[in-house]
Amino acid sequence: MTFRAARRIAEAPVVAYFCKRGTTGQARRIADAHIGPGQIEEALEYPVTNEIAHQEESYRSRIEAFFDQCAERLAAHLEAGRSVCVLNEGDPYFYGSFMHVHLRLRERFRSEVVPGVISPIAAAAQLPAPLVMRDDTLSVVPGTLPEAELEAALAPAQAAVIMKLGKQLPKIRRVLERLGLTARAWYIERASFDEERVRPLAEALEETPGEAPYFSLIVIHGEGVRR
C-alpha cells in the first residue's frame, strides 16, 4: 500500500470494500491497520463470483444490477456529506471492481483515484529475469477469453501476463503448450503477501492441474528482443 492510500483510508468517514459473501475480502484485510473504530464500513458483497461463467447473460445481468446497487449505497453517504474511500487491490483502473462504481457516479460526485501497485508488477519482482527489457512488448491477457482468442492474443507476445486463472487453468495450459511457452512461464500465487509462492509453471501444474486460487497469475518474461 502507498502512503497516499493509507492517508486517504484513515481520513475517510466511510470505508467501502468488495468481498465474497461471508468474508471481509483481501482489500479490507490489507487495510485493517488504517481503519479505525469510528469509521463506517460498507461491505459490498458480490452476488456471484465464479459459480457462473462470466460470458453468460445471467452473470452479466446480476453483476450489473449489483454495481447499480453499490453505487446508490455509496451515493447515499456522499449526498449526506460523508466522503467514501473504496478499497481496491492493486490499482483501481486495472481490472478493479471500483471502476464500475466510479463510472456510475463520476457525473454526480467528484472523485480521486489513488494509483496502486498492480499484481503483474508485484509478481514480476519475484522472477529471476526482468519482465520486459530493450524493445520487448508486453501483453496482459485475461484467462477468461475463449481458447481461440487466448491463443491469438498470446501467439505474438514477447512477454505476457495472464490474469484471472481460476478454473481456466486447463485451457491456459493447453494454449501455452501449443505455443511452446510453458518452459518460459512462471506461476505466482498471492504476490507480495506473506503466503506468496513463486514456481515455474511446469512445476506448479503438477500440484495444481485443475484450478488456481483467485490471487494467482502466470508471467512469461521477455528475452530482450532488439529490432
N, C-alpha and C positions, 0 to 999 in steps of 0.2 A: 504494500500500500504506500502511496506517496504521502508526503507531509501535508500537501494541499488537501488531499482526500480526507485525511484524518481530521484536519481542522473543520472541514465542511460537515463531516458526520457529527462531531462533538457540538457544533454550533446549532444544528438543526432542531427545531421543536418537534419535528416528526421525522422518523426514520422508517422507510418502507423497503421491503425486500421480497423477492420472488422465492418460492420454495415448493417442494412437493408436499402433499397433504401429510400432516402429522409430523413434519420436520421444520426446523428453522432455516435450513439451507446453508450452503457453504459461505455465501456472501455475509450473512449475519454472523456466522462463526468467526470469520476473519476480522470483522469489525467490532467484535464483542468488547474489547478493551476501551473503545472510544464511545460507547453508548452508555449514557447514564440513566439512573432510575427515574429521573424527571421527564424523560423524553417519551413521546407517544410512539408506539411501534405499530406498523401496519404490515401484517404478514399476507402477502398476495399468493395464495395457494393455487397452483396450476390445476385445472380440472382434469387434464390428461397430460401424460408425458410421452412414454414410448409404447403405451398399450395399443395405440392406433397409428398406422403408417401416416407420416406427415403429408403424403400426397393425397390421402383420402379426403373427400369433401366433408365428412363428418368431423374430422380433426380440425380442418380449417375453420369451419363454422363455429365450433366450440371454442377454439383458441381466440378467434377474433372477438367473439362475444365476451370472453374473459378479459381481454385487453380493454374493451369498451368499459366494462365494469370497474377495472382497476383505475382507469383514467378518471372516472367520476368519483371514486372514493378519494383519490388524491385531490381532485378539484375542490371537493368539499372543504378540505383543510386550507387550501390556497385561498379560496373565497373568504374564509374566516380570518385570513391574515397570518396563517401559520406556514412558514417555509417548510418544504419537504425535501429530504435527501433520500434519493432512491439508490440503494446499493446495487452494485453490478460487478461480477467477477471480470477481471481483465479490463477491457476498455468498453465503455457504453456503446460505441459505434462499431464494434467488431463482434457481430453475432450476438449482441447483448439484448436481453429482453426489454431493457429500459427504452430502447429506441421506439418500440411500439407504443408505449405510453407517451413518449415525447412527441411523436408525430400527431397524436390526438390532442395534445394540449398546447403545442407551441404557438398557436394563433391566439390563445386566450391568456397565457401567462408567460412571463419572462423566465428563461431557464439558463443554467450554466452547466456545461458538460465538462467534467474533470477527467482528463485523459489518464489512462492507466497502462500497466504493463500487460500486453496481450500474451496468451498462453503459448503461441508459437515461439515467441522470443524467450520466454521463461524456459521453455523446453529445450530450445536450441543451445542455450547457455550451458547445458549439461553434456553436449556432444564433444567428441574428440576433434572435430573439424568445424570450420565456420559454416553457417547456414548458406550464405552466398558470398562470393568474392569475385573480383575483377568484373567481367561482363555477364555473370550469371543472371538469369531471370528467375523470379520466384513465383510459384503458383500456389494459391491457397484454395483447397478444394473440399467441399463438404462430402463426406462419405455417403450421405443420403441420396446422392444423384443416382439415377438409373445406371446400370452397369455399363452400357454402351457410352453414355455421356461421361461417366467417370473415366473410362479408358481414353476417350478422345481428349479429355482435359489433361490427363497425366502423360500421354504419349510424347508431346513436345516439350515437357517440362525439364528444365535443367536442375532445378531444386524445387521441392514441393513440401507442403504441409497438408496432411489430410485430417480434417476435423470431424467431429460427430461420428465416432466409430460405432459404439454400441453393438446392436445386432447386425450392423452392416459388415462386420469384420470378415466373414467368409467371402463375401462378394469382393471386398477390397483385396483380400489375399489372392483371389483368382486373377484380378486385374494386374496386380503387381507382378505376379509370376509370369503372366503372358508378356509383360513389358520388360522382364528381366531386371526389375528394380528391387526385388526382395533383399538382395545381398547388401544394398546401399541404404536400406531403410532402418530407422531406429524407432522403437516403441517407447513412449514416455507416459507414465501414469502420474497424475497429481503433481505436476511440475511446480516446484518451489514450496510444496508442503513438506512437513516432516516425514510423511509416508511416501515420498517420491520414489519412483522406480524407473530406471533407465536401462534398456536392454536392446540388443539387436533384434529386429523384428522376427527373424527366423527362430530365435530362441524363445521369444515371447509367445509365438504361435503354438509352440509345443505345450505351453502351460495354459494358454487362453485361446483355444481354437474356435470357440463359438461366439462369445460375446465379450466386449470390452467394457470396463467401467465408464461412467459418464465423463470423468475427468481424465481422458486419455487421448493421445493423438499419435500420428505417425509422421516422422520427419525424414525426408530424403535430402541430404545436404548436397550443395553444388560441388563441382570439381574445378572451379576456376576457369571456365571457358573464356578464351580471349579470341575475338574475331580479327 
